[in-house]
Each structure stands twice: as C-alpha cells, then as structure tokens.
Amino acid sequence: MAQEKTAAPRSPSKKASTAPAVPLEVSWRALEQQFREALGPRATGQYPVDLEPLHLTFKQVPDVTGLLPDTYQRFVEAVGYGWLNTGKKGLAFLPPRWRARESQGMGEPGRAWDRVRWEREAGHHVYRFLMFASEDRNDVNGYCFGKSEQVDSLVIWLVEDSLPLREEGPFEPWLAKKLAALTKALAKRGARPELGDPLALAQESLGITPPPPPA
C-alpha cells in the first residue's frame, strides 16, 4: 500500500509573525511623556469633559448618533480630551460641548451657508459632520467625522475655512499619522517655544481661569 504523503510544515509568514500594533492610547501617553520631558509641563494638557463654551451659536446642538466611530470613543474614554503643543505644531481633541460649538460653525459642501444657517436657527438641521479635533480654530479649521463618499462608513474629513474638503480615512490610521508628524515636529522644535493650550479654549469657557504665563 502506498504511504500517504503529508505536506511539509510551512514556516510562518512575515505577516503572521508581526507583533501587534501598539494601541493608540499607549502611543498617545508615550508621546505626552516625551513632550513633557523635552518642553516642560505646558507642552501637554487635558480639557475637562464638561468644559463649557461661553456661548453656543445655535440652541440646537448636533445629534452625535452615528457620527462618532467606536475607535474614537474608545480612545477618548482611555485618555480623555488632551492636547499637545510644540509651539509651532499641535493637536487638540475637543470635549463634547466644544465639539458642538465648532460643528455649529461648519458649512456643508455643495450647500449655501444661508440655507444651512436658517435650518440651524430654526432648530431642525440634520448634522452630517461633527468636528472633533483641531490644530487651529481660526476660521473653523480642524478635523471632523462624516460619511465617506467612497465607502459606507465614517471617515475623517479635513476642515478648512469651515468646510469639509478632503477625506482623510478612518480614525486609527489618521491618528497614527498625526502622532508620527508630532514626533517629528518635537525633534525639530525651536528654542523656547510659546506653549500652552493651542486652541486657547480656557479663555472662552465658563468658570475657567487661564493659567498664568510661565516665568
């Protein structure tokens, strides 16, 4: 009787042997520590979850149902709403009420602002985009969540001058790319940069006294 042949064991592929990626919250915490060690305590910070703007533009706030991906929610549950600042480059995650305020200032692609504003003033606007992070709030610049025009899922959009302009992809690869850019910016920092909250939310929030300038 012929002996049954058995296949030789296959060596594990490079993909199978690759170590799992470091969780984003771990990478964020590690980068916070690098910032503090290199630039001092005013290079990082944390917004209180209940930080309240002095005013909201409209009474109706965005309904966040379906606008916050699970990966983002797990991240902020783990690390909160933090910010990093090299003095020239930064990134800040907006707490809930500030997400609402900045989203109220956004326009919508292909729609007249007058119509969008009328809907918001009337209280029946359906928000399609939700701003969640920014590097510079001037002219409503930052990053928002919204449905992709290519696939049936939420993606990040770049927001410039209040309008979502370009899809940036899902949350996890986007944040990994931003953290890499901030690490590079930290290595190229200038001497004695001006630090502190890059969005200056404290000055425009209720019950918050801005910290004194460093000595």
C-alpha positions, 0 to 999 in steps of 0.5 A: 500500500502506498504511504500517504504523503503529508505536506511539509510544515510551512514556516510562518509568514512575515505577516503572521509573525508581526507583533501587534500594533501598539494601541493608540492610547499607549502611543498617545501617553508615550508621546505626552511623556516625551513632550513633557520631558523635552518642553516642560509641563505646558507642552501637554494638557487635558480639557475637562469633559464638561468644559463649557463654551461661553456661548453656543451659536445655535440652541440646537446642538448636533445629534452625535448618533452615528457620527462618532466611530467606536475607535474614537470613543474608545480612545477618548474614554482611555485618555480623555480630551488632551492636547499637545503643543510644540509651539509651532505644531499641535493637536487638540481633541475637543470635549463634547460641548466644544465639539458642538460649538465648532460643528455649529460653525461648519458649512456643508459642501455643495450647500449655501451657508444661508440655507444651512444657517436658517435650518440651524436657527430654526432648530431642525438641521440634520448634522452630517459632520461633527468636528472633533479635533483641531490644530487651529480654530481660526476660521473653523479649521480642524478635523471632523467625522462624516460619511465617506463618499467612497465607502459606507462608513465614517471617515475623517474629513479635513476642515478648512475655512469651515468646510469639509474638503478632503477625506482623510480615512478612518480614525486609527490610521489618521491618528497614527499619522498625526502622532508620527508628524508630532514626533517629528515636529518635537525633534525639530522644535525651536528654542523656547517655544510659546506653549500652552493650550493651542486652541486657547479654549480656557479663555472662552469657557465658563468658570475657567481661569487661564493659567498664568504665563510661565516665568 
